[in-house]
Amino acid sequence: MNENNSWVSLILLLAVAALVEKIVKRPVLRKWVGLILVVAGPILLFCATAWIGGSQVESLPVIAFVTGIALLVSQNKYRLKRPSPPHPLLRAPTMNLAPDLPDDPEMQQLLQLLHEEIGLPKHKTLRLQTAINIDLGCDGAEAKQFMEAVEQAFAFDLGDYDAYRYFNPPVFDVFLKHRAKGRGKKVPLTIGMLYLAIKTNSWDTQTLENLS
């Protein structure tokens, strides 16, 4: 009979320990309850031996100690995960995209580069016909850096790409400014041209400008 009572007591203690583990979810509370149980285990074992024996809960100190350790180790188990920061494009002031703008990884990455290198407009709809040099004001050193970023990101052949056809050279580069003289009015370099060059993995000026 006593043996049966011991098993019943053990099962009840384990059930209580499991219940505590499930109910106590706040990290701070799990920490303090865990510390209390870790300290209470040895105290019960050495200072309340007679009471434990008489109550037939010999496993109480061990279960208290183990439960306390489990709570301390897993104190952050139920901590609410902070939502990951939104994609940079979603943090942009406005993202007015035209319905005909493709929604594929290449266009998303291109828009991402535009956002990082140039900055997307606050109140302007982005279209395939949007010219990054005229409509978005990309020019000079910024344009050079942007085109290098596009070339590196998509690893496509620039072919007969002529930067001076679309952009003014950096103001500090006298040699390039001399080479750019006589190029006349700049030709629009559109998002559609960049997108098509990325999709075809090459730059053909006449084809891109005609299609654009």
One Martini backbone bead per residue (centre of mass of N, CA, C, O) as a GRO file, in nm:
protein
  212
    1MET     BB    1   0.059   0.062  -0.022
    2ASN     BB    2   0.303   0.252   0.010
    3GLU     BB    3   0.403   0.211  -0.278
    4ASN     BB    4   0.154   0.331  -0.416
    5ASN     BB    5   0.176   0.611  -0.282
    6SER     BB    6   0.450   0.682  -0.407
    7TRP     BB    7   0.359   0.677  -0.701
    8VAL     BB    8   0.138   0.887  -0.674
    9SER     BB    9   0.321   1.114  -0.575
   10LEU     BB   10   0.510   1.122  -0.820
   11ILE     BB   11   0.295   1.184  -1.032
   12LEU     BB   12   0.194   1.447  -0.904
   13LEU     BB   13   0.468   1.597  -0.908
   14LEU     BB   14   0.509   1.583  -1.214
   15ALA     BB   15   0.250   1.731  -1.285
   16VAL     BB   16   0.321   1.993  -1.138
   17ALA     BB   17   0.583   2.050  -1.291
   18ALA     BB   18   0.451   2.067  -1.572
   19LEU     BB   19   0.255   2.296  -1.499
   20VAL     BB   20   0.464   2.507  -1.428
   21GLU     BB   21   0.608   2.508  -1.704
   22LYS     BB   22   0.343   2.610  -1.857
   23ILE     BB   23   0.250   2.864  -1.687
   24VAL     BB   24   0.539   2.972  -1.673
   25LYS     BB   25   0.641   3.233  -1.914
   26ARG     BB   26   0.787   3.450  -1.792
   27PRO     BB   27   1.115   3.507  -1.769
   28VAL     BB   28   1.132   3.626  -1.481
   29LEU     BB   29   0.955   3.415  -1.341
   30ARG     BB   30   1.122   3.167  -1.422
   31LYS     BB   31   1.374   3.253  -1.277
   32TRP     BB   32   1.263   3.274  -0.981
   33VAL     BB   33   1.134   2.997  -0.959
   34GLY     BB   34   1.392   2.842  -1.024
   35LEU     BB   35   1.561   2.943  -0.782
   36ILE     BB   36   1.373   2.844  -0.562
   37LEU     BB   37   1.382   2.540  -0.639
   38VAL     BB   38   1.692   2.500  -0.623
   39VAL     BB   39   1.702   2.574  -0.318
   40ALA     BB   40   1.471   2.387  -0.204
   41GLY     BB   41   1.578   2.108  -0.258
   42PRO     BB   42   1.819   2.088  -0.049
   43ILE     BB   43   1.657   2.179   0.198
   44LEU     BB   44   1.460   1.940   0.200
   45LEU     BB   45   1.674   1.714   0.208
   46PHE     BB   46   1.828   1.823   0.490
   47CYS     BB   47   1.570   1.964   0.673
   48ALA     BB   48   1.306   1.752   0.577
   49THR     BB   49   1.324   1.440   0.610
   50ALA     BB   50   1.098   1.352   0.800
   51TRP     BB   51   0.860   1.478   0.647
   52ILE     BB   52   0.905   1.335   0.379
   53GLY     BB   53   0.882   1.047   0.484
   54GLY     BB   54   0.594   1.078   0.609
   55SER     BB   55   0.465   1.183   0.323
   56GLN     BB   56   0.579   1.025   0.073
   57VAL     BB   57   0.803   1.258  -0.079
   58GLU     BB   58   1.106   1.184  -0.167
   59SER     BB   59   1.108   1.331  -0.465
   60LEU     BB   60   1.075   1.640  -0.417
   61PRO     BB   61   1.364   1.761  -0.422
   62VAL     BB   62   1.441   1.664  -0.707
   63ILE     BB   63   1.206   1.788  -0.864
   64ALA     BB   64   1.256   2.079  -0.779
   65PHE     BB   65   1.542   2.104  -0.888
   66VAL     BB   66   1.489   2.021  -1.186
   67THR     BB   67   1.273   2.234  -1.243
   68GLY     BB   68   1.451   2.477  -1.187
   69ILE     BB   69   1.657   2.422  -1.408
   70ALA     BB   70   1.457   2.422  -1.644
   71LEU     BB   71   1.365   2.717  -1.607
   72LEU     BB   72   1.642   2.852  -1.641
   73VAL     BB   73   1.719   2.739  -1.921
   74SER     BB   74   1.401   2.820  -2.033
   75GLN     BB   75   1.324   3.134  -1.985
   76ASN     BB   76   1.294   3.204  -2.318
   77LYS     BB   77   1.075   3.021  -2.450
   78TYR     BB   78   0.820   3.256  -2.437
   79ARG     BB   79   0.940   3.465  -2.596
   80LEU     BB   80   0.876   3.719  -2.787
   81LYS     BB   81   0.917   3.773  -3.109
   82ARG     BB   82   1.062   3.990  -3.299
   83PRO     BB   83   1.004   4.145  -3.564
   84SER     BB   84   1.129   4.174  -3.851
   85PRO     BB   85   1.252   4.386  -4.043
   86PRO     BB   86   1.168   4.542  -4.299
   87HIS     BB   87   1.197   4.582  -4.602
   88PRO     BB   88   1.334   4.850  -4.748
   89LEU     BB   89   1.093   4.892  -4.944
   90LEU     BB   90   0.877   4.907  -4.705
   91ARG     BB   91   1.027   5.174  -4.578
   92ALA     BB   92   0.942   5.341  -4.782
   93PRO     BB   93   0.746   5.604  -4.804
   94THR     BB   94   0.677   5.512  -5.106
   95MET     BB   95   0.511   5.251  -5.326
   96ASN     BB   96   0.456   5.341  -5.650
   97LEU     BB   97   0.331   5.099  -5.863
   98ALA     BB   98   0.287   5.001  -6.157
   99PRO     BB   99   0.099   4.753  -6.301
  100ASP     BB  100   0.335   4.689  -6.531
  101LEU     BB  101   0.522   4.605  -6.317
  102PRO     BB  102   0.720   4.370  -6.250
  103ASP     BB  103   0.698   4.060  -6.031
  104ASP     BB  104   1.023   3.989  -5.973
  105PRO     BB  105   1.337   3.935  -5.863
  106GLU     BB  106   1.473   4.141  -6.053
  107MET     BB  107   1.296   4.387  -5.991
  108GLN     BB  108   1.333   4.386  -5.685
  109GLN     BB  109   1.642   4.425  -5.696
  110LEU     BB  110   1.640   4.686  -5.858
  111LEU     BB  111   1.474   4.850  -5.652
  112GLN     BB  112   1.673   4.813  -5.425
  113LEU     BB  113   1.907   4.964  -5.559
  114LEU     BB  114   1.759   5.229  -5.597
  115HIS     BB  115   1.711   5.277  -5.296
  116GLU     BB  116   2.015   5.267  -5.203
  117GLU     BB  117   2.156   5.462  -5.431
  118ILE     BB  118   1.914   5.690  -5.478
  119GLY     BB  119   1.614   5.686  -5.418
  120LEU     BB  120   1.289   5.691  -5.369
  121PRO     BB  121   1.011   5.835  -5.434
  122LYS     BB  122   0.741   5.965  -5.262
  123HIS     BB  123   0.541   6.097  -5.522
  124LYS     BB  124   0.598   5.850  -5.746
  125THR     BB  125   0.546   5.662  -6.015
  126LEU     BB  126   0.667   5.354  -6.107
  127ARG     BB  127   0.804   5.282  -6.424
  128LEU     BB  128   0.939   5.166  -6.711
  129GLN     BB  129   0.964   5.484  -6.809
  130THR     BB  130   1.145   5.554  -6.584
  131ALA     BB  131   1.402   5.785  -6.546
  132ILE     BB  132   1.688   5.792  -6.360
  133ASN     BB  133   1.813   6.066  -6.473
  134ILE     BB  134   1.546   6.248  -6.492
  135ASP     BB  135   1.330   6.156  -6.269
  136LEU     BB  136   1.561   6.075  -6.029
  137GLY     BB  137   1.846   6.232  -6.053
  138CYS     BB  138   2.069   6.064  -6.181
  139ASP     BB  139   2.426   6.139  -6.137
  140GLY     BB  140   2.738   6.101  -6.180
  141ALA     BB  141   2.864   5.934  -5.919
  142GLU     BB  142   2.595   5.793  -5.863
  143ALA     BB  143   2.568   5.655  -6.138
  144LYS     BB  144   2.830   5.496  -6.134
  145GLN     BB  145   2.762   5.334  -5.875
  146PHE     BB  146   2.498   5.208  -5.973
  147MET     BB  147   2.604   5.056  -6.227
  148GLU     BB  148   2.806   4.885  -6.069
  149ALA     BB  149   2.593   4.745  -5.891
  150VAL     BB  150   2.436   4.614  -6.123
  151GLU     BB  151   2.666   4.457  -6.254
  152GLN     BB  152   2.734   4.291  -5.996
  153ALA     BB  153   2.451   4.169  -5.925
  154PHE     BB  154   2.398   4.048  -6.244
  155ALA     BB  155   2.633   3.983  -6.436
  156PHE     BB  156   2.644   4.169  -6.699
  157ASP     BB  157   2.687   4.281  -7.020
  158LEU     BB  158   2.754   4.615  -7.131
  159GLY     BB  159   2.885   4.648  -7.393
  160ASP     BB  160   2.777   4.964  -7.545
  161TYR     BB  161   2.791   5.122  -7.298
  162ASP     BB  162   2.727   5.485  -7.238
  163ALA     BB  163   2.745   5.703  -6.990
  164TYR     BB  164   2.734   5.988  -7.155
  165ARG     BB  165   2.443   5.939  -7.276
  166TYR     BB  166   2.308   5.975  -6.966
  167PHE     BB  167   2.559   6.106  -6.811
  168ASN     BB  168   2.730   6.292  -6.607
  169PRO     BB  169   3.017   6.347  -6.488
  170PRO     BB  170   3.208   6.391  -6.249
  171VAL     BB  171   3.315   6.701  -6.138
  172PHE     BB  172   3.622   6.596  -6.060
  173ASP     BB  173   3.647   6.479  -6.365
  174VAL     BB  174   3.810   6.621  -6.617
  175PHE     BB  175   3.855   6.400  -6.830
  176LEU     BB  176   3.557   6.308  -6.853
  177LYS     BB  177   3.440   6.586  -6.930
  178HIS     BB  178   3.588   6.602  -7.197
  179ARG     BB  179   3.464   6.339  -7.322
  180ALA     BB  180   3.153   6.449  -7.283
  181LYS     BB  181   3.169   6.639  -7.494
  182GLY     BB  182   2.914   6.668  -7.737
  183ARG     BB  183   2.659   6.479  -7.643
  184GLY     BB  184   2.438   6.638  -7.539
  185LYS     BB  185   2.146   6.530  -7.478
  186LYS     BB  186   2.010   6.321  -7.268
  187VAL     BB  187   1.925   5.995  -7.247
  188PRO     BB  188   1.696   5.796  -7.142
  189LEU     BB  189   1.717   5.581  -6.848
  190THR     BB  190   1.533   5.314  -6.790
  191ILE     BB  191   1.393   5.063  -6.614
  192GLY     BB  192   1.331   4.891  -6.865
  193MET     BB  193   1.621   4.875  -6.971
  194LEU     BB  194   1.745   4.739  -6.726
  195TYR     BB  195   1.557   4.495  -6.717
  196LEU     BB  196   1.624   4.386  -7.001
  197ALA     BB  197   1.929   4.354  -6.958
  198ILE     BB  198   1.898   4.150  -6.729
  199LYS     BB  199   1.726   3.933  -6.883
  200THR     BB  200   1.955   3.920  -7.131
  201ASN     BB  201   2.252   3.970  -7.026
  202SER     BB  202   2.262   4.258  -7.185
  203TRP     BB  203   2.396   4.543  -7.385
  204ASP     BB  204   2.182   4.716  -7.627
  205THR     BB  205   2.123   5.020  -7.714
  206GLN     BB  206   1.923   5.013  -7.955
  207THR     BB  207   1.726   4.804  -7.845
  208LEU     BB  208   1.654   4.938  -7.573
  209GLU     BB  209   1.557   5.215  -7.683
  210ASN     BB  210   1.336   5.110  -7.871
  211LEU     BB  211   1.170   4.950  -7.661
  212SER     BB  212   1.145   5.197  -7.460
   0.00000   0.00000   0.00000
